[in-house]
Amino acid sequence: MTYGFYISLLSITGDSLEPAILSFTSGFNLISGGSDTGKSFAFSCLDYMLGKIEAPDGIPESVGYNNIYLEIKTYSGKTFTLLRNINGGDFVVKESSYKDFFSSKATIKNYSVHSQSNTSISDFFLSLSGIDPDIQIKSTQQNKKKRFTFTTLRNLTFIDETTITIKTSPIYGNQGYLDYTYYKNSLSFLLTGKNANDLINFEDAKNKKSWNNGRLDFVNSQIIHFNDNLQNLISEKLSLKTAKEEPIDTLFDRLEKLNTTLQNYVSERTDILNKVEEKNSLVIYKTELLKRLSLLLEHYLSDQYRLDFILNGDQLLNQLNSVDCPICDSTLGEEKANYLSHNMGNSIKVEKEKISLKIKDLETTIVDNQEELGSLSTELDHLKAKSEKVDRLIKEILTPSLDNLKASIETFNRLEKLNAQIEIYSNELNYYNKEQTGLQDTSENPLSSSTTNDGFGIKELTKIIEKILRKWDYQDNTHIDFNSDHKVYDIVIGGKPRGSYGKGMRSISYTAFILSILKYCLKESRPFSNLLVFDSPLTTYHRGGELINKKDEEISQDIQNSFFKDFSKLGNDCQVIMFDNKTPNIKLIEKINFIYFTKDKNKGRYGLFPT
């Protein structure tokens, strides 16, 4: 698991002024260029936006600018934008990108700059770093303690141009002597997780012995507790083990493909059902139409039968003899009678022919519609069969496969959580086992050892520092020892105290020391911000801005080349931001996020602020 976060953007804004923006990436970022171009001001703004109470000292170019925005991204994929007035005050934080800060509907949260507040920016940054905000650190030899804050972490990881050359230990930095114990144990906490939350303040040896015995009982109970929980976790892990374990990326690829296939078939089924509905509507329409056509045919046949009946009746009438009119004695002439009979017969025959044509057309229409109805029924049967087939595929194959794949992913995630819990419980168990041994050894003489094992983890750190300095061609003899004297607490390089070297070489070794903490925490998956910021590690600072080329303050070109080459190899699981006048060669520039201030208004970017 990668803890921490990296800075992706710094923006300084003012009314009617073009923003001053710096974009960063994970890995190595170098901001280079001449003096008085805003590099140190940018460093101060980053320090300020990560919780420093004091506002940055203004420079002429910053006049009219009033707000600073900082966009940060966690290694778990979250993005936050922080807003703070350039002259001081608390923070406004939103889980959104800088670009979407004002349009996003995410909740706005306010954080106090003071670590004692219930909603402090220190707690916010500590949580992103994987560190419990309630951690206590031993601050005196009498076991008094103070909270570990992000300010402590920032003092260890944000190194300005004056601090980087000091003779005192990089762990102590510019802190006063009374804070040495606190910062020494803060380092121990970062390296091992060892804290003072359970530490009891004791006043004398008798109380200490009593506390020691009570602590031993507590430690024994914790060993039993963590051991039992560890066994349960291991048993659950074994029960979840499958015969074939696939990488999580493969499982997600399969899940995406299966989801796509399922959606395609669901869409196909929907199309089929729409077609079935459409065809059913046509069947209903055609059936109703055939009923009406059949009724119309019956009417036509009835009319045809009626006309035939009239013709047959006329023939019968013709066989009757005509008589005089009983009223007027007029005689119906035979010629007139025949005329009437002939005209009526012709009209009926014409009407009958019309009806016969209509019957013929209607019968053809009925046959056509019956054929269409048959075709529709066949199509419906085919569509229903296809729908049933797709439905069976979805219900019997795709959905169960999708459920099984989701179950595999859930199992994988559960195994990941179990592994993380097992690691945590194992570390806790190892910690309490070591403490048990220490408590048993000191039970007879409570004054014989410290209850916090100050300096634990330093040995491994010195190995990393030695490896770094060799990569940087620091000097022929880079063997590292450690002087654990409370006042010194610093490395010894080639038999010579680090503080006795010239400013330039002290700056390099200071950088190596701080970088070793980052590398150690990454290697051991320790909670850490995984963010370092250095100001002028290669350019020796002198008060008044004057650079004196003394031999013991120069940093050779070979060291500079090796220094930049090593930093260019940093991975994407951490971030180092460096401000310096020095620049690497063109091949290395292409491998890093490089920003250059030209101090020339006609060439490139002049400096931090737009000209």
URMOWO-V747839 format. One record per residue. N is the residue number from 0. SS is DSSP state (alpha for helix, beta for strand, coil for the rest). NEAR is the number of other C-alpha atoms within 10 Angstrom. Layout:
((N/SS/NEAR) (N/SS/NEAR))
//
This chain:
((0/coil/11) (1/coil/19) (2/coil/22) (3/coil/24) (4/beta/25) (5/beta/25) (6/beta/23) (7/beta/20) (8/beta/19) (9/beta/24) (10/beta/18) (11/beta/25) (12/beta/21) (13/beta/16) (14/coil/10) (15/coil/8) (16/beta/12) (17/beta/13) (18/beta/18) (19/beta/18) (20/beta/18) (21/beta/17) (22/beta/14) (23/coil/23) (24/coil/19) (25/coil/23) (26/beta/21) (27/beta/24) (28/beta/23) (29/beta/25) (30/beta/23) (31/beta/22) (32/beta/22) (33/coil/17) (34/coil/15) (35/coil/14) (36/coil/21) (37/coil/20) (38/alpha/24) (39/alpha/20) (40/alpha/17) (41/alpha/23) (42/alpha/23) (43/alpha/20) (44/alpha/22) (45/alpha/21) (46/alpha/22) (47/alpha/19) (48/alpha/27) (49/coil/20) (50/coil/21) (51/coil/20) (52/coil/15) (53/coil/13) (54/coil/17) (55/coil/20) (56/coil/12) (57/coil/12) (58/coil/10) (59/alpha/6) (60/alpha/14) (61/alpha/18) (62/coil/9) (63/coil/12) (64/coil/20) (65/coil/15) (66/beta/17) (67/beta/23) (68/beta/25) (69/beta/24) (70/beta/26) (71/beta/23) (72/beta/22) (73/beta/18) (74/coil/20) (75/coil/12) (76/coil/7) (77/coil/13) (78/beta/19) (79/beta/18) (80/beta/23) (81/beta/25) (82/beta/21) (83/beta/20) (84/beta/18) (85/coil/23) (86/coil/14) (87/coil/17) (88/coil/15) (89/coil/18) (90/beta/21) (91/beta/17) (92/beta/23) (93/beta/23) (94/coil/21) (95/coil/23) (96/coil/20) (97/coil/23) (98/coil/10) (99/coil/13) (100/coil/20) (101/coil/11) (102/coil/9) (103/coil/14) (104/coil/11) (105/coil/13) (106/coil/10) (107/beta/13) (108/beta/12) (109/beta/16) (110/beta/20) (111/beta/18) (112/coil/22) (113/coil/18) (114/coil/19) (115/coil/12) (116/coil/12) (117/coil/10) (118/coil/15) (119/beta/21) (120/alpha/26) (121/alpha/26) (122/alpha/25) (123/alpha/15) (124/alpha/21) (125/alpha/22) (126/alpha/18) (127/alpha/20) (128/coil/22) (129/coil/15) (130/coil/23) (131/coil/14) (132/coil/18) (133/coil/13) (134/coil/17) (135/beta/23) (136/beta/28) (137/beta/28) (138/coil/21) (139/coil/16) (140/coil/14) (141/coil/13) (142/coil/18) (143/coil/16) (144/beta/21) (145/beta/16) (146/beta/20) (147/coil/26) (148/coil/24) (149/alpha/25) (150/alpha/21) (151/alpha/15) (152/alpha/20) (153/alpha/19) (154/alpha/20) (155/alpha/20) (156/alpha/23) (157/beta/22) (158/beta/25) (159/coil/20) (160/coil/21) (161/coil/16) (162/alpha/20) (163/alpha/28) (164/alpha/28) (165/coil/18) (166/coil/21) (167/coil/21) (168/coil/20) (169/coil/26) (170/coil/22) (171/coil/22) (172/coil/19) (173/coil/16) (174/coil/13) (175/coil/8) (176/alpha/11) (177/alpha/10) (178/alpha/13) (179/alpha/21) (180/alpha/19) (181/alpha/24) (182/alpha/23) (183/alpha/21) (184/alpha/26) (185/alpha/28) (186/alpha/24) (187/alpha/21) (188/alpha/25) (189/alpha/20) (190/alpha/24) (191/alpha/17) (192/coil/16) (193/coil/21) (194/coil/20) (195/coil/21) (196/coil/14) (197/coil/9) (198/coil/17) (199/coil/18) (200/coil/16) (201/coil/16) (202/coil/10) (203/coil/11) (204/alpha/13) (205/alpha/12) (206/alpha/14) (207/alpha/20) (208/alpha/19) (209/alpha/14) (210/alpha/18) (211/alpha/21) (212/alpha/17) (213/alpha/12) (214/alpha/19) (215/alpha/20) (216/alpha/13) (217/alpha/14) (218/alpha/20) (219/alpha/15) (220/alpha/13) (221/alpha/16) (222/alpha/20) (223/alpha/12) (224/alpha/13) (225/alpha/20) (226/alpha/16) (227/alpha/12) (228/alpha/16) (229/alpha/20) (230/alpha/13) (231/alpha/13) (232/alpha/19) (233/alpha/15) (234/alpha/11) (235/alpha/14) (236/alpha/18) (237/alpha/11) (238/alpha/9) (239/alpha/14) (240/coil/12) (241/coil/11) (242/coil/6) (243/coil/5) (244/coil/10) (245/coil/12) (246/coil/9) (247/alpha/13) (248/alpha/10) (249/alpha/10) (250/alpha/17) (251/alpha/14) (252/alpha/11) (253/alpha/14) (254/alpha/19) (255/alpha/13) (256/alpha/12) (257/alpha/17) (258/alpha/15) (259/alpha/12) (260/alpha/14) (261/alpha/18) (262/alpha/13) (263/alpha/12) (264/alpha/17) (265/alpha/15) (266/alpha/12) (267/alpha/16) (268/alpha/20) (269/alpha/13) (270/alpha/13) (271/alpha/18) (272/alpha/16) (273/alpha/12) (274/alpha/16) (275/alpha/20) (276/alpha/13) (277/alpha/12) (278/alpha/18) (279/alpha/15) (280/alpha/12) (281/alpha/16) (282/alpha/19) (283/alpha/12) (284/alpha/12) (285/alpha/18) (286/alpha/15) (287/alpha/12) (288/alpha/14) (289/alpha/18) (290/alpha/12) (291/alpha/13) (292/alpha/17) (293/alpha/15) (294/alpha/12) (295/alpha/15) (296/alpha/19) (297/alpha/13) (298/alpha/14) (299/alpha/19) (300/alpha/15) (301/alpha/12) (302/alpha/16) (303/alpha/20) (304/alpha/13) (305/alpha/14) (306/alpha/19) (307/alpha/14) (308/alpha/11) (309/alpha/14) (310/alpha/17) (311/alpha/12) (312/alpha/11) (313/alpha/14) (314/alpha/12) (315/alpha/10) (316/alpha/11) (317/alpha/12) (318/coil/8) (319/coil/8) (320/coil/7) (321/coil/13) (322/coil/11) (323/coil/11) (324/coil/10) (325/coil/8) (326/coil/6) (327/coil/7) (328/coil/9) (329/coil/10) (330/coil/11) (331/coil/12) (332/coil/11) (333/alpha/10) (334/alpha/8) (335/alpha/10) (336/alpha/12) (337/alpha/11) (338/alpha/10) (339/alpha/10) (340/alpha/15) (341/alpha/12) (342/alpha/10) (343/alpha/13) (344/alpha/16) (345/alpha/12) (346/alpha/12) (347/alpha/17) (348/alpha/15) (349/alpha/11) (350/alpha/13) (351/alpha/19) (352/alpha/13) (353/alpha/14) (354/alpha/19) (355/alpha/16) (356/alpha/11) (357/alpha/15) (358/alpha/19) (359/alpha/13) (360/alpha/12) (361/alpha/17) (362/alpha/15) (363/alpha/12) (364/alpha/14) (365/alpha/20) (366/alpha/13) (367/alpha/12) (368/alpha/17) (369/alpha/15) (370/alpha/12) (371/alpha/15) (372/alpha/20) (373/alpha/13) (374/alpha/13) (375/alpha/18) (376/alpha/16) (377/alpha/12) (378/alpha/15) (379/alpha/20) (380/alpha/13) (381/alpha/13) (382/alpha/18) (383/alpha/16) (384/alpha/12) (385/alpha/16) (386/alpha/19) (387/alpha/13) (388/alpha/13) (389/alpha/17) (390/alpha/17) (391/alpha/13) (392/alpha/15) (393/alpha/20) (394/alpha/12) (395/alpha/11) (396/alpha/12) (397/alpha/18) (398/alpha/16) (399/alpha/13) (400/alpha/15) (401/alpha/18) (402/alpha/12) (403/alpha/13) (404/alpha/17) (405/alpha/15) (406/alpha/12) (407/alpha/18) (408/alpha/19) (409/alpha/12) (410/alpha/16) (411/alpha/20) (412/alpha/13) (413/alpha/15) (414/alpha/18) (415/alpha/13) (416/alpha/14) (417/alpha/17) (418/alpha/15) (419/alpha/13) (420/alpha/16) (421/alpha/20) (422/alpha/13) (423/alpha/14) (424/alpha/21) (425/alpha/16) (426/alpha/15) (427/alpha/18) (428/alpha/20) (429/alpha/14) (430/alpha/16) (431/alpha/21) (432/alpha/16) (433/alpha/13) (434/alpha/19) (435/alpha/19) (436/alpha/12) (437/alpha/17) (438/alpha/23) (439/alpha/14) (440/alpha/13) (441/alpha/18) (442/coil/18) (443/coil/11) (444/coil/13) (445/coil/21) (446/coil/14) (447/coil/10) (448/coil/13) (449/coil/14) (450/coil/20) (451/coil/20) (452/coil/13) (453/coil/20) (454/coil/17) (455/coil/17) (456/coil/16) (457/alpha/20) (458/alpha/12) (459/alpha/12) (460/alpha/20) (461/alpha/21) (462/alpha/14) (463/alpha/20) (464/alpha/27) (465/alpha/24) (466/alpha/15) (467/alpha/21) (468/alpha/25) (469/alpha/17) (470/alpha/14) (471/coil/22) (472/coil/17) (473/coil/22) (474/coil/13) (475/coil/9) (476/coil/13) (477/coil/19) (478/coil/19) (479/beta/23) (480/beta/19) (481/beta/19) (482/beta/13) (483/coil/13) (484/coil/8) (485/coil/13) (486/coil/13) (487/coil/17) (488/coil/19) (489/beta/25) (490/beta/26) (491/beta/18) (492/beta/23) (493/coil/15) (494/coil/13) (495/beta/14) (496/beta/17) (497/alpha/23) (498/alpha/23) (499/alpha/13) (500/coil/17) (501/coil/19) (502/alpha/26) (503/alpha/23) (504/alpha/25) (505/alpha/24) (506/alpha/29) (507/alpha/21) (508/alpha/27) (509/alpha/29) (510/alpha/24) (511/alpha/21) (512/alpha/23) (513/alpha/20) (514/alpha/20) (515/alpha/21) (516/alpha/24) (517/alpha/23) (518/alpha/18) (519/alpha/18) (520/alpha/20) (521/alpha/18) (522/alpha/9) (523/coil/10) (524/coil/13) (525/coil/23) (526/coil/24) (527/coil/24) (528/coil/27) (529/coil/25) (530/beta/23) (531/beta/22) (532/beta/20) (533/beta/22) (534/beta/25) (535/coil/22) (536/coil/29) (537/coil/28) (538/coil/19) (539/coil/25) (540/coil/23) (541/coil/12) (542/alpha/7) (543/alpha/6) (544/alpha/10) (545/coil/9) (546/coil/12) (547/coil/11) (548/coil/10) (549/coil/10) (550/alpha/11) (551/alpha/12) (552/alpha/21) (553/coil/16) (554/coil/21) (555/coil/14) (556/alpha/9) (557/alpha/11) (558/alpha/20) (559/alpha/19) (560/alpha/16) (561/alpha/18) (562/alpha/21) (563/alpha/20) (564/alpha/19) (565/alpha/15) (566/alpha/19) (567/coil/21) (568/coil/13) (569/coil/16) (570/coil/11) (571/coil/12) (572/coil/18) (573/coil/24) (574/beta/25) (575/beta/24) (576/beta/22) (577/beta/22) (578/beta/24) (579/beta/22) (580/coil/18) (581/coil/16) (582/coil/18) (583/coil/18) (584/coil/10) (585/alpha/8) (586/alpha/9) (587/alpha/18) (588/alpha/17) (589/coil/11) (590/coil/14) (591/coil/19) (592/beta/18) (593/beta/18) (594/beta/19) (595/beta/20) (596/beta/22) (597/coil/17) (598/coil/18) (599/coil/13) (600/coil/11) (601/coil/8) (602/coil/9) (603/coil/11) (604/beta/18) (605/coil/19) (606/coil/24) (607/coil/25) (608/coil/20) (609/coil/13) (610/coil/10))
//
